[in-house]
Amino acid sequence: MGSSVKNHLGSYHTLLEGFLRQGYDFVFFKEMDKAGSQLALRHDIDFDTHFALEAARTEAALGIKATYFFLLRSHFYNIFSPQDFENVLQIRELGHTVSIHFDPVIYEDFHEGLKREIAVFDACFATGVDIISLHRPNDFFLQFDAPIMGVEHTYQTKYFKEVKYFSDSTGVWRFGHPFESPEFAAKQSLHVLIHPVWWMVDGASNTDKLVAYYNQRKEFLKSEFFNNCVPFREVYASL
Ligand SMILES: [Zn+2]
């Protein structure tokens, strides 16, 4: 944890401390009421469960709880692989909620798709699913205010429009920095979406971070090839 600016967004720890100092109470989505000063902290895990675990530890050390949403059908990670599976379990053991980051457009019938993903998630982690987040929702789903198969999602009006929403999608504060908002000054309730990848990789810009992360993954893939495929070892050094 160096003091130099390694991350153009600043440190994740410092961000969380700022909310605590303002008196925010970190809650799960279903605990939100009209009381104010509540913060539903959400993580959509698009890339990497290791960064998610890092964020989860930082939060737990500060007594903060968050909700983590994982993709079941991603090219970037696999919650059934031993390491990703273990990371999800550890995040839950730290006191956070784990659930499904759902991509509705990959299904012909997204209701049926969600039903299947919930069954799989439950079989794997022995946990019910009472709220999901949607992966890259299109306009149809951004306006979709009803629960899906009786399960709430984070773009419903009560979570998305009735409380101020902040997001670090694309690696920048898309709706301004929360600390500079009138809602923060007035201690109104907030919904904050954090993608851990933007906070756990060093870089002076979002694209610097992506390059660093891409290179990390390339090296990892190379070692996986090496470990799992004998003939690959003949060409390993030349790649
Ligand atoms: Zn996503």
Residues whose N, C-alpha, C, O or C-beta is under 5 A from the ligand:
A	BS01	ZN	D44 D46 L134 H135 R136
